[in-house]
Amino acid sequence: MRVVYFSADQDAAAWIPGLQAALPNADVSLWEPGAPAADYAVVWKPPQQLLDEQTQLKALFNTGAGVDALLKLKLPVSVPVIRLDDAGMSVQMAEYVCHAVIRHFREFDAYEADTRGGKWSFRKPRSRIDFPVGVLGLGVLGERVARAVAQFDFPVNGWSQSAKTIAGVRCFHGADKLDTFLAATRIVVCLLPLTPDTENLLNAQRLARLRPGGYVINVARGAHVVDADLLAALDSGQLAGATLDVFRVEPLPKGHPYWTHPKVIVTPHTSARTLRSESIAQIARKIAALECGEPIAGVVDVARGY
């Protein structure tokens, strides 16, 4: 069995030995143009040439939860695309979102500003009932985030394309319920896959549906948010703030308004990083299952985009 690896960002010198150790009976190598035909490809943002040359693949593994970059390529029709189910990302995402929600709710940014100025201040405690949190996207990561936020006694709403049932979460589904979901939400967390239907989803019209003093947390993809509309809503006071981990162009360009906006917290796409050892173990298990003809989780519906 032959496995090829390629990544535009990750360290091949670490991934290839790890994959080889997890797949001792396989020949694992870095993909280069003209490489011999492989049975499996493990990739992150590969070039079209890899897919064009590797015509005997049994499966294509994406080393991340989001497959939007991969789906921009011309994919082999009969080759399944398989994403990571979790691999340690969901707990990281839950940590990040809970931190962002609590930081905003408890006004820790204002306290920090006061203490930097040597001011001992007090703010009236807020009521959680006034800060319902809405999670857009209830996949593996979204469900974990919704459950985690609910543990802090915030009202939690969730929206997904198809119906979901999650204990402690008021679930909405379908395009016709999106506005209802937003109107019931004050802090919105975007965890949607990026598809043609979700691109620019958080525009002026939808941001205006949030409860007054709304707050945006985006940990999915930058293209979900219309930047100009978000900035306008922040400047007008319609929104209280935003925590943004993802952007249309990354790294975020110097001079972008998000860097210096007083109501925006920027982090460098670090809400949930791919954990190499967990990811390699998951990919190896799935390859073993495929070799035995067994079903696996994480197969992408290419038509839907996730």
C-alpha positions as MATLAB code, in Angstrom:
seq = 'MRVVYFSADQDAAAWIPGLQAALPNADVSLWEPGAPAADYAVVWKPPQQLLDEQTQLKALFNTGAGVDALLKLKLPVSVPVIRLDDAGMSVQMAEYVCHAVIRHFREFDAYEADTRGGKWSFRKPRSRIDFPVGVLGLGVLGERVARAVAQFDFPVNGWSQSAKTIAGVRCFHGADKLDTFLAATRIVVCLLPLTPDTENLLNAQRLARLRPGGYVINVARGAHVVDADLLAALDSGQLAGATLDVFRVEPLPKGHPYWTHPKVIVTPHTSARTLRSESIAQIARKIAALECGEPIAGVVDVARGY';
ca = [
       0.000    0.000    0.000;
       1.317    3.437   -0.921;
       0.359    6.692    0.841;
       1.393   10.166   -0.295;
       1.351   13.274    1.884;
       1.209   16.921    0.878;
       0.535   20.118    2.793;
       0.884   23.760    1.903;
       1.261   24.686    5.587;
       2.106   21.719    7.800;
       5.521   20.216    8.504;
       6.041   17.164    6.303;
       9.147   16.224    8.265;
       6.901   15.507   11.253;
       3.820   14.119    9.500;
       5.501   11.560    7.260;
       7.377    9.663   10.030;
       4.192    9.732   12.112;
       2.096    8.285    9.309;
       4.772    5.693    8.581;
       4.830    4.589   12.230;
       1.031    4.338   12.318;
       0.964    2.459    8.991;
       4.006    0.146    9.222;
       2.963   -1.928    6.208;
       2.598    1.109    3.957;
       5.102    3.078    1.894;
       4.543    6.693    3.022;
       6.234    9.498    1.108;
       6.002   13.184    0.325;
       4.079   13.849   -2.878;
       6.059   15.475   -5.624;
       5.163   15.912   -9.298;
       5.538   12.589  -11.091;
       5.296   10.523   -7.885;
       4.236    6.877   -8.316;
       0.541    6.059   -8.068;
      -0.703    5.869   -4.486;
      -3.658    4.194   -2.811;
      -4.313    7.043   -0.385;
      -3.451   10.739   -0.252;
      -3.294   12.742    2.979;
      -3.439   16.428    2.122;
      -3.995   20.018    3.152;
      -4.551   22.553    0.351;
      -3.002   20.370   -2.372;
      -2.374   21.556   -5.938;
      -4.650   20.393   -8.728;
      -1.667   18.543  -10.217;
      -1.685   16.047   -7.361;
      -5.285   15.092   -8.068;
      -4.718   15.008  -11.816;
      -1.715   12.670  -11.502;
      -2.970   10.396   -8.729;
      -5.622    8.517  -10.679;
      -5.698    5.319   -8.574;
      -6.626    6.762   -5.199;
      -9.031    4.830   -2.987;
      -9.605    7.846   -0.722;
      -8.452   11.412   -0.184;
      -7.902   12.468    3.454;
      -8.103   16.131    4.423;
      -6.048   17.015    7.508;
      -8.657   19.373    8.909;
     -12.359   19.642    9.635;
     -13.037   22.246    6.928;
     -12.826   21.077    3.321;
     -13.712   24.309    1.497;
     -10.187   24.744    0.061;
     -10.172   21.164   -1.229;
     -13.611   21.479   -2.808;
     -12.410   24.374   -4.965;
     -10.393   21.817   -6.967;
     -11.614   19.414   -9.626;
     -11.968   16.234   -7.591;
     -12.009   12.663   -8.909;
     -15.685   11.678   -9.120;
     -15.365    8.227   -7.581;
     -12.843    8.989   -4.812;
     -14.302    9.661   -1.342;
     -13.100   12.787    0.449;
     -12.660   12.214    4.175;
     -12.280   14.953    6.781;
     -11.149   14.750   10.387;
     -14.026   14.105   12.780;
     -12.480   15.790   15.792;
      -8.864   14.806   16.529;
      -8.678   17.057   19.566;
     -10.161   20.117   17.865;
     -13.587   20.192   19.506;
     -12.301   20.679   23.049;
     -10.015   23.481   21.829;
     -12.945   25.129   20.082;
     -15.119   24.814   23.175;
     -12.371   26.413   25.284;
     -11.969   29.299   22.862;
     -15.669   30.054   22.473;
     -16.437   29.778   26.196;
     -13.543   32.149   26.893;
     -14.826   34.660   24.325;
     -18.422   34.447   25.592;
     -17.432   34.846   29.241;
     -14.917   37.610   28.523;
     -17.670   39.630   26.839;
     -20.412   38.779   29.340;
     -18.264   39.566   32.389;
     -16.842   42.724   30.731;
     -13.282   41.595   31.374;
     -11.973   43.756   28.524;
     -13.328   46.843   30.290;
     -11.835   45.735   33.614;
      -8.474   45.207   31.910;
      -8.604   48.696   30.428;
      -9.384   50.140   33.864;
      -6.580   48.268   35.625;
      -4.068   49.355   33.002;
      -5.028   52.901   33.955;
      -4.745   52.202   37.662;
      -8.505   52.404   38.173;
     -10.330   50.169   40.685;
     -13.774   49.811   39.091;
     -17.092   48.061   39.583;
     -19.734   47.034   37.096;
     -23.200   45.811   37.876;
     -23.465   42.034   37.345;
     -25.331   41.030   34.205;
     -27.993   38.353   33.936;
     -27.259   35.336   31.746;
     -30.882   35.211   30.636;
     -30.215   38.467   28.770;
     -27.311   36.957   26.821;
     -28.613   33.965   24.858;
     -25.831   32.356   22.833;
     -26.569   31.023   19.359;
     -24.327   28.492   17.622;
     -24.506   28.516   13.828;
     -23.613   25.000   12.716;
     -24.165   21.907   14.840;
     -21.629   19.467   13.463;
     -19.047   17.751   15.666;
     -17.437   21.044   16.678;
     -20.648   23.039   16.935;
     -22.395   20.494   19.128;
     -19.419   20.350   21.499;
     -19.367   24.144   21.722;
     -23.117   24.371   22.351;
     -22.939   21.804   25.141;
     -19.950   23.558   26.717;
     -21.585   26.995   26.714;
     -24.750   25.518   28.219;
     -22.699   24.339   31.208;
     -22.316   28.000   32.206;
     -26.128   28.387   32.362;
     -26.460   30.638   29.332;
     -29.567   30.055   27.227;
     -28.198   28.289   24.136;
     -29.724   28.188   20.666;
     -28.429   26.151   17.767;
     -29.065   26.325   14.033;
     -28.286   23.731   11.381;
     -29.450   22.823    7.909;
     -31.042   19.579    9.102;
     -32.879   18.842   12.340;
     -30.790   18.162   15.451;
     -31.674   17.364   19.052;
     -29.170   18.383   21.756;
     -29.966   18.359   25.455;
     -30.003   21.868   26.884;
     -29.999   23.513   23.440;
     -32.980   25.028   21.640;
     -32.457   23.801   18.089;
     -33.611   25.442   14.870;
     -33.089   24.117   11.376;
     -33.631   25.072    7.784;
     -33.353   28.376    5.928;
     -36.842   29.431    6.987;
     -35.862   29.299   10.677;
     -32.589   31.231   10.409;
     -34.140   34.627   11.123;
     -36.033   33.197   14.105;
     -32.781   31.767   15.448;
     -30.969   35.090   15.052;
     -33.790   37.040   16.712;
     -33.504   34.738   19.744;
     -29.726   35.240   19.949;
     -27.500   37.969   21.374;
     -24.078   36.321   21.083;
     -23.750   34.472   17.787;
     -20.984   31.907   17.227;
     -20.258   30.933   13.613;
     -19.147   27.316   13.165;
     -20.623   26.679    9.743;
     -18.838   24.955    6.870;
     -18.094   27.392    4.067;
     -20.328   26.656    1.087;
     -21.984   28.843   -1.582;
     -25.066   28.943    0.669;
     -23.163   30.127    3.769;
     -20.705   32.554    2.176;
     -21.513   36.127    3.290;
     -24.222   34.744    5.565;
     -23.520   37.289    8.304;
     -24.364   40.412    6.325;
     -26.039   43.657    7.390;
     -29.544   42.215    7.163;
     -28.793   39.186    9.307;
     -26.622   41.017   11.824;
     -29.564   43.370   12.345;
     -31.710   40.383   13.351;
     -29.638   39.790   16.473;
     -30.863   41.148   19.764;
     -29.708   44.701   20.521;
     -26.116   44.825   21.693;
     -25.290   41.673   19.768;
     -21.851   40.114   19.706;
     -20.183   38.071   16.937;
     -17.693   35.232   17.424;
     -16.374   33.796   14.167;
     -14.266   30.648   14.354;
     -15.302   29.104   11.031;
     -14.166   30.962    7.897;
     -13.637   34.649    7.221;
     -15.901   34.598    4.170;
     -18.949   33.952    6.351;
     -18.840   37.589    7.474;
     -19.252   40.665    5.292;
     -16.482   42.771    6.814;
     -17.881   46.169    5.839;
     -21.290   45.275    7.282;
     -19.803   44.058   10.561;
     -17.676   47.183   10.935;
     -20.665   49.417   10.206;
     -22.782   47.610   12.815;
     -19.989   48.009   15.383;
     -19.519   51.696   14.607;
     -23.242   52.431   14.834;
     -23.527   50.721   18.220;
     -25.902   48.082   16.860;
     -23.322   45.451   17.854;
     -21.320   45.556   21.058;
     -18.268   43.788   19.711;
     -16.708   40.820   17.958;
     -14.067   38.161   18.514;
     -12.637   37.041   15.182;
     -10.263   34.133   14.651;
     -10.657   33.753   10.875;
     -10.433   36.208    7.996;
     -10.917   36.419    4.249;
      -7.185   36.944    3.795;
      -4.784   35.278    6.220;
      -2.561   36.482    7.729;
      -4.809   39.494    8.288;
      -3.230   42.291    6.210;
      -1.486   45.166    7.941;
      -3.714   48.198    8.076;
      -6.955   46.204    8.130;
      -9.531   47.975   10.356;
      -9.935   44.882   12.538;
      -6.415   45.313   13.924;
      -7.186   48.588   15.644;
     -10.965   48.622   16.085;
     -11.721   49.084   19.796;
     -14.606   46.613   19.704;
     -12.785   43.802   17.880;
     -10.559   41.092   19.347;
      -8.326   39.433   16.754;
      -6.628   36.041   17.121;
      -4.486   34.377   14.411;
      -6.665   31.401   13.363;
      -5.801   29.545   16.527;
      -9.190   28.593   17.989;
      -8.661   24.906   17.140;
      -5.356   23.694   15.745;
      -4.863   20.334   14.074;
      -3.205   18.014   16.599;
      -0.799   15.885   14.603;
      -0.653   12.710   16.699;
      -4.429   12.491   17.142;
      -5.001   13.208   13.461;
      -2.499   10.603   12.297;
      -4.038    7.971   14.568;
      -7.512    8.731   13.214;
      -6.376    8.619    9.581;
      -4.541    5.321   10.149;
      -7.638    3.763   11.736;
      -9.770    4.872    8.824;
      -7.348    3.526    6.231;
      -7.300    0.178    8.040;
     -11.108    0.140    8.064;
     -11.305    0.971    4.356;
      -8.831   -1.793    3.554;
     -11.173   -4.200    5.359;
     -14.256   -2.847    3.578;
     -15.680   -1.331    6.761;
     -17.651    1.951    6.918;
     -15.984    5.063    8.361;
     -17.122    8.446    9.657;
     -16.207   11.795    8.146;
     -16.991   11.082    4.496;
     -17.768   14.431    2.859;
     -20.887   14.985    0.796;
     -19.158   16.913   -1.969;
     -22.444   18.251   -3.340;
     -23.326   19.800    0.042;
     -19.788   20.890    0.822;
     -19.398   19.142    4.198;
];
